[in-house]
């Protein structure tokens, strides 16, 4: 077995570095994806995909492999960084997609994981902060963006 100095065998690392930089330029999330780690954990599959692409004369297998690594990296990132949205976050997300009047029920449909008390609190805070205005009372309450 031939020993290859780590600084002499840089083609793969340089290629992955360029790939990462190009992807980060278009999609900044790639700065946070651990796909280099996943490649090193699955090095045999990496070299197999490279070899198969080389034999077939096109890069389909290698691209499929890299897409699977990117998919796995995204899943890993999402699994490790699940954050709870604040009431303000929820309201801003809701208002981005909302036109015209809406009700607390409409808000709760968008955020089905929150309780009616949480929805009421989010809406009250949004009114108090001047993001939305309230009209009506009890069953006839409606809200709209300001």
C-alpha positions, 0 to 999 in steps of 0.5 A, a space after each residue: 500500500 502506497 502512503 500518500 501525504 495528506 497535503 499531496 492528495 488534495 484533489 477530492 478535498 479541493 473539489 468538495 471545498 469548491 462544491 461547498 463554496 459554490 453551494 454556499 454562494 447560492 444557499 447559505 445553509 450549506 455553511 452549516 451542513 455536516 456533509 463532509 463528516 458524512 462523506 468521511 463516515 461513508 467513504 467506501 460509498 463515496 469512492 464506489 460512486 466515483 468509480 462507477 461514474 468514472 466507468 460509466 463515463 458520466 457523473 450520475 452515480 456520483 451526483 446521486 450519492 452527493 445528493 443523498 449526502 446533502 439530504 442526510 446532512 439537511 435532515 441531521 441539521 433539522 433534527 439537531 436545530 429544531 427551535 420553538 417559534 416565538 409568538 412574534 415569529 409565528 405572527 410574522 410568518 402568518 402575516 406574510 401569507 395573509 391578506 384581508 381579515 382573519 380570525 383566531 381560528 385562521 391563525 390556529 389552522 396555520 399553527 395547529 400545535 398551539 393552544 387557543 390560549 396561546 393564539 389569543 395571547 399572540 393576537 393580543 400582543 400583535 394588536 398591542 404592538 401595532 402589527 394588526 388591528 382588532 374589530 368586533 367582539 367575541 364570536 365576531 372578532 376579526 383581525 387585519 394587518 395594519 
